[in-house]
Amino acid sequence: MYQADIAIVGAGMVGLALARSLKEADLSVILIDTTPIAKPLSEQPELRVSAFNAANKQVLEQLGVWQHLDQQRLSAYTQMQVWDQDSFGRIQFSSEEMGTSELGHIIENQSLVNALHHQVSQQPNVQMLPSTRIAKVLAGQSETMLMLDSDEVVSCRLLVGADGANSAIRKYANFPLTFKDYGHTAIVATIKTAAPHGKVARQVFTPTGPLALLPLSDPNLCSIVWSQNSQQADELLALSNSDFAKALQVAIEGDVGEIGVESARMHFPLTMRYARQWLSDGLVIIGDAAHTIHPLAGQGANLGLQDAFALADSLQKLAAEQAAFHQARQLRAFERARKSEAVKMIAAMESFKQLFGGSHPLKKLIRGVGMCTADAIPVIKQRFITQAMGW
């Protein structure tokens, strides 16, 4: 039998970040995942990448994780350009305006997982159980038993669900879930551009959904996230690579020159999810298990990491006070604070989606005037960029 104070189910970025953040806590941790955790990176850039803000970079540095990222594949961006297709509306942000060296970084998800795994695997208070499935969860008053498919048993005081959007732990807890189909499908691929990306993150809003070009470490490679209404996405996915590249060039309005598709195209439906309850005695959920949002602002991964850091902070304080850290009442302040941040982000993404969707002339005029006004007024612009950087 394995025994631990905390069992974290899900060893992705969020679960690993929680384990790493507990490195100095007087708490034992078991980390469980259904797949191998650390994996070698492919020669070509991984398809799943995320934009990480300056605030999370700072925490990852403090945790000794940032230093173990593959620096050759790390991509800082120094500018952000956002515009409305076929309109005068445009806004641009730069690190120079903020007095910083960069606005954020584009990181392959697996690269961050590998760096986190490297550090967590050296923590004496953590055991990892990769390629392990949970067959059954039995909750008691003071402990929870996890029956593994290997016939082993894990005993813990607090079970943490960091197991993603389709969280088995959330379903086991029967936490009520609000969800909405965005009616969009995200298409993800790596592309090569004739013109160097210049460390610029680009996003164009089209009538059928936003297209983001995220600069990678190679000056001519970008990762795209093209969120389109489902019908348009099906049509794009049916195109050959050359025709898909032409459609990209039209959408981006020739901003990066000729485009070539360098990878397979992956796609997935976009759904907003929000768990109306995150806690019960002996159980808590974080990250995508608690909330998923539209990727148009690239804040999903940042929100999940902040959940992990906030939960770790609460658990460490409670452990230091020898309080019953597994009881829901002790973690209620954490839940309130993080639910508030999640709700604000969900509302903001919905507002952006509604405002920038469609091609009605009046809507386009309002968008154009708003973007140009924000671009021209330093105070408004600085507020936007400060929030994007996580400060």
Disulfide bonds with the S-S distance in Angstrom:
none
